[in-house]
Each structure stands twice: as C-alpha cells, then as structure tokens.
Amino acid sequence: MHTETHEKTKYRKMKRQQNLKTSKFAALILTTFFSFLFFTCQTKVIKPDELPNILMITTEDNSAYFLGCYGNSYATTPNLDKLASEGFLYTNAFANCPVCAPARNTILTGVYAASNGNEQMRSRYAKSEIVKTYPEYMHEAGYYCTNNSKTDYNYEGDWEALWDECSREATYKNRAEGQPFFAVYSNMTTHESSIHRSIPTEELKHDPAKVEIAPYHPDLPVVRHDWAQYYDKHEQMDAEVAEILKELEESGEAENTIVIYYGDHGGVLARSKRFVYETGTRVPFIIRIPEKYKYLYPAEKPGDKVDRLVSFVDLVPAFLSIAGIPVPEYLQGDAFLGEQKTEDPEYAFMTRKRMDERYDMVRAVRDKKFRYIRNYMPFRITMQHLDYLFRAPSAQAWEDAFKAGQTNEVQSRFFLEKPLEELYDTENDPWEINNLAEDPDYADVLARMREAQTYWMREVRDAGLIPETEYPDFAGDKSLYDYMHSDACPFEELLQAAQLATTPGEGSIDAFVNYLKSDHSAIRYWGAVGLLIHRDHAEPAIQSLEEAANDDAGAVATMAAETLYRMGEKEQALNSYIRILKDTVNFAMADRNFALNSIDAINAQSPELTKTVKELYDSQSSALEGFARFNVFDVLMSETLLKKWGEI
C-alpha cells in the first residue's frame, strides 16, 4: 500500500483542483450561496455582452495522426492546418473512451463515462441527478445552445430537450439580439462507415502505394486501399469544416467567437477506434480565440502549440471557467482555460468496456511520454470479431491473413490473448508495438503509472468494477454513479478484488476462493476472474468453481464455467452455459451475451449447446434487420457463433 500523504500529493497533479489564489478562493466561498451566479469568481467581472460565443466542431472517428498540422505530410487538411495557425494546437489531447457514445457522455457531463455507469457502448442506463450537462449550465449563464445534430449521449433521457435547437437545421442565428451562443456542429464524413464500401482505386485522390501503414497491419492491397480512402475522407471533411468557419465569418461573429475543433476519438482502421491505444484515443484538438479574449490564451500567441494534457472530461470545467461559472466539486476534469484554470495535470485516463456485442474491460493512463494499459479481461483477444468493425474490408483481410498464417509476430498478437499489463514509450514507439511492462529498466515507470491508475479508479469510483449483468441489481431505479458513491457499495473491497485478480504472478488462489463466497455478486465475479486468469494454479479451487458455475449472477457463472472448461472440466461448464441461455426468467440479454462471448472465446461446443444457440437465434433473428441488429447483442452473437460453426 502507498502512503496516504504520498497519494494525495501525486493526485493533485491528476485531479481537478481549483488552485485559485487566496483572494479568489475567499471570493468564491462568499458567493457559494448565489450558486452559479457567474460573475463573482472572476478577477475581471464578465458582463453578459462580453461573454464569448463558443462554436464547437466535432468530427467523427479521426485521430490526430491524419491531420497535416499534426505532422503528417501525406495528409491534405489545409483548412484545419490554417485553423491551427490561427489558434492553439494541443499536442496531448485525448478521448477518455475510444468510441463515440461513451466519449460523448463524458463530453456532455464532465464526468467519466466509467464513473457515470454509462461506459457500455450502446446502452441507456440512468444518469445521476447529481450530474448536470453543460447545456444546462450554459443556459443558466444566458447562452443560446444549439446542436447540429448528433446526440448519442449513452444514457436514458430526452437528449434533444437539452438544447434550444437540436436538428440538422439548428443554428445560432435564431438567438435573441445580443445573446451569446454555444453552437455544436457534428461532421460524419470520417465516420467508420466511410470505409465500409470501397471507392474504386482509380477514383482515390491518395495513392494506396504511397501510404505508410501501421506495422501491425499486414501489407495487403485491401489494407492500403482503406488507408488511402480514409485519407480522402479527411480531405473531404476538412473542406466541410471550412464551410462552417466561412459561415461564421459571414455572420460577423468570428471576432466574438471561440472556435473549438476536435475529433470525437481515434479511428477507424482496425485497432484504433474502440481500443485504448494512441490510435484510438489521441485526438486533434484546436482552439481559436479572438484577440478581444486574449486573456484566455493558453500560450503566448496564436499559432503556438500547447503540450498540456487535456481530455474530454476537462471540457465542461473549461466551458464553465470561460463563462465565469463556479466549477462544482463533483466534476472530474481540469479547467484548462479561464480564471479557474488548474495546474497542468500529470495524467490522462482512458477506459473501455463492452463495445456493441463484445465484452472487454481495459483501463489506461497516459502521461506526456508513456502509456500504461491494464487488461482486466486478458483472456479476451484484442481483435474480437465485432460485427460492425469487421465490415471494413481491411479488418476482415487482417483476420483472414492471420487465420491463413500470413501475419508476422506483431500482426498476429492482436488475435491472441493479451498480457495483463502493457507499457509503451509513445515518443519512441508511436505505434505502440514494443511492450515495456516486463522490462526491468522501466520498472519504476510501470509502478508509478500502475499506482496512478489504481488511485484514479478509487477517486472516480469506477463503475467498471461492476459487471454489466449486475447493473440492475445494484442501481435499481437510480444510476450506477449513485450506487458507487453510496455507503451500500463496498468499494474498497471491490477494488482490492479486481486489482488482486489482475496482478501478474501465480495468483492468490485462497483469496479468490474466498471472494466466491461473498454476498456481493461483483466481488464473486472478481474471484472467478482471478481463478480464470491464474487457472494454471487453480486446481485446488475446482469444487468452488463448480458451485460458482450455478451462481444466480450470470457473469459469475460464466467466468466459473469458462475456467472449468479451460481446465478440462467441460461437462459442468457446458451445462452452465446452457442454463444461462435457456433461463429467460432469471437471465437477461446481458447475461446471455456475456455467456455467448465466453463460448466463442474458448470455442465451447456440444450438440445440446449448438441446439440451444440455434433456438435463441431462430426465435429472434428477425430483430437483426437493419441498424437494429446492433441493439440485440445476444442474437447478434448467436449469429456469429452459428456462422462460425457452419450452422447458418
């Protein structure tokens, strides 16, 4: 255990701190009862007619790598390059989740999706009433808030009601005279779907033969084609962003408007979007600030680069700081502009859990040089066959090449089980292919970042410690955020169980067996996970695993069954899977999907299991039509399995 004093000292650099001078802090305290009256915490009182407009442009699924202003000479993004020369380019900007809906949940709330309980991709779990959205705050400050037009905030609620206008026609031009505006524009041109259908090679503007591809991708014509097509889509997106900026100029409001541009996460070529590597989380982030608001400049002059670590959780605190609204304590980010700007944080944090029908749990920490990754499900390969991801021709070609034995060690590793920990020097290894986690020369870095990751989980009350199958039991009619912050949650025991389960070595088998006896299903889950990870030493736990395979909690039973199957105790494991799939009274879609993921990972099969999966598929296969297929995860997984087995 690290000392409390040492932890607190370190985390001051990680966590949002007000860091105001004594006089400013005193002023804030005196005005707290005028909650969110936004003039009093500023050294310079901001008058309503002096509030800056904010125009925020979000592009889909594009990492910083594909912009010229980030050093890519093959990229053709002249308009964004120009915007960077007129503003401030952030070199260390990150999405906290590498996929759209959880990323937007964080952007909207200023709370990590992993803390909100809204991290699972494509879900509609409740948002805590404690957690407000930034349009609500900006409305209180007098802003006219428009959204054109994507929402996708990943929680249950009326998203459109947050905005004065929310449509493809939404515009700041409809505000009252003299009213400041906050306008959001979303551009879909570089979305993942843009490479699902190949453009004829002769029509591409970028030559596939000249593209530098990632070393983990096999050098195949279809792979090069998708890279080139993706460059083309960035060129198109760049021109479309220019039209938004042109409209702002023509409105006469450019000199009164802060422009913020970013990509909503990395992507989209396989092993980027959905994955907590640089390619999935490092985003372009540019801010242009008019001369009249130069007191907000993050560096000396426009055109300068800013190396401060920023991530999406920092946006709401920054918005509030710009508008002079006191930043509430529950927010989890750092204001990087305005009077409430904090000291530079030492770390940025990223998370990943279920992506559509595929389960995983990964946590990552990034400082200015290193990225640390902890895999809480190392028994799941990185490149699980996710239906939507593998619609990209290059993704399918990569998997096919691996199965045919045509990939090298680097290209193959993403189809094999993961290490528990990964550590990369992002300066010298930008593609993150040289894992330093077991290199003794980096032992201090590993320990430091591992400690930071553990402390962060404690600080934000990481809801990822609860398997999704158990969400309803613990959240009830509230949010998982509320449960994780309540006295009813045995958080320290949960955290200890998860960290112990995923610690390298022989494993604490006795402790894992004891966890299986807990009254708390999530703690039992981590007991089963610990035994699965350390199964080579789990022979003494077989009886306990057999009992756990009949657990009422689907995730616990599934992990126990998988461990038994991998240890040769196949009959009991198969019976457990069949029970979960057949019992539609006690088990829900999440339980079935979790079990089907496990069945696929170990290729468990028997005539009775095949029959059960086929019955599930046949009863609901009509639900797989159109985009709705991405909401029926258990049926989608049953289809994947039956195709794999040659049954359909």
Secondary structure as GFF3:
##gff-version 3
##sequence-region A 1 648
A	DSSP	alpha_helix	4	11	.	.	.	ID=ss1
A	DSSP	alpha_helix	22	30	.	.	.	ID=ss2
A	DSSP	three_ten_helix	32	34	.	.	.	ID=ss3
A	DSSP	three_ten_helix	48	50	.	.	.	ID=ss4
A	DSSP	beta_strand	53	59	.	.	.	ID=ss5
A	DSSP	three_ten_helix	64	66	.	.	.	ID=ss6
A	DSSP	three_ten_helix	68	70	.	.	.	ID=ss7
A	DSSP	alpha_helix	78	86	.	.	.	ID=ss8
A	DSSP	beta_strand	88	94	.	.	.	ID=ss9
A	DSSP	alpha_helix	100	109	.	.	.	ID=ss10
A	DSSP	alpha_helix	113	116	.	.	.	ID=ss11
A	DSSP	alpha_helix	134	140	.	.	.	ID=ss12
A	DSSP	beta_strand	144	148	.	.	.	ID=ss13
A	DSSP	three_ten_helix	160	162	.	.	.	ID=ss14
A	DSSP	beta_strand	165	166	.	.	.	ID=ss15
A	DSSP	three_ten_helix	172	174	.	.	.	ID=ss16
A	DSSP	beta_strand	181	187	.	.	.	ID=ss17
A	DSSP	three_ten_helix	192	195	.	.	.	ID=ss18
A	DSSP	three_ten_helix	201	203	.	.	.	ID=ss19
A	DSSP	three_ten_helix	208	210	.	.	.	ID=ss20
A	DSSP	alpha_helix	221	251	.	.	.	ID=ss21
A	DSSP	three_ten_helix	254	256	.	.	.	ID=ss22
A	DSSP	beta_strand	257	263	.	.	.	ID=ss23
A	DSSP	alpha_helix	278	281	.	.	.	ID=ss24
A	DSSP	beta_strand	285	288	.	.	.	ID=ss25
A	DSSP	three_ten_helix	291	296	.	.	.	ID=ss26
A	DSSP	beta_strand	305	311	.	.	.	ID=ss27
A	DSSP	three_ten_helix	312	314	.	.	.	ID=ss28
A	DSSP	alpha_helix	315	323	.	.	.	ID=ss29
A	DSSP	beta_strand	348	352	.	.	.	ID=ss30
A	DSSP	beta_strand	362	366	.	.	.	ID=ss31
A	DSSP	beta_strand	370	375	.	.	.	ID=ss32
A	DSSP	three_ten_helix	389	391	.	.	.	ID=ss33
A	DSSP	alpha_helix	393	403	.	.	.	ID=ss34
A	DSSP	alpha_helix	409	412	.	.	.	ID=ss35
A	DSSP	three_ten_helix	413	415	.	.	.	ID=ss36
A	DSSP	beta_strand	421	425	.	.	.	ID=ss37
A	DSSP	three_ten_helix	440	442	.	.	.	ID=ss38
A	DSSP	alpha_helix	443	460	.	.	.	ID=ss39
A	DSSP	three_ten_helix	463	465	.	.	.	ID=ss40
A	DSSP	three_ten_helix	468	470	.	.	.	ID=ss41
A	DSSP	alpha_helix	471	475	.	.	.	ID=ss42
A	DSSP	alpha_helix	480	484	.	.	.	ID=ss43
A	DSSP	alpha_helix	491	501	.	.	.	ID=ss44
A	DSSP	alpha_helix	509	515	.	.	.	ID=ss45
A	DSSP	alpha_helix	521	533	.	.	.	ID=ss46
A	DSSP	three_ten_helix	535	537	.	.	.	ID=ss47
A	DSSP	three_ten_helix	539	541	.	.	.	ID=ss48
A	DSSP	alpha_helix	542	548	.	.	.	ID=ss49
A	DSSP	alpha_helix	554	566	.	.	.	ID=ss50
A	DSSP	alpha_helix	570	582	.	.	.	ID=ss51
A	DSSP	alpha_helix	589	602	.	.	.	ID=ss52
A	DSSP	alpha_helix	607	620	.	.	.	ID=ss53
A	DSSP	three_ten_helix	621	624	.	.	.	ID=ss54
A	DSSP	three_ten_helix	626	631	.	.	.	ID=ss55
A	DSSP	alpha_helix	633	644	.	.	.	ID=ss56
###
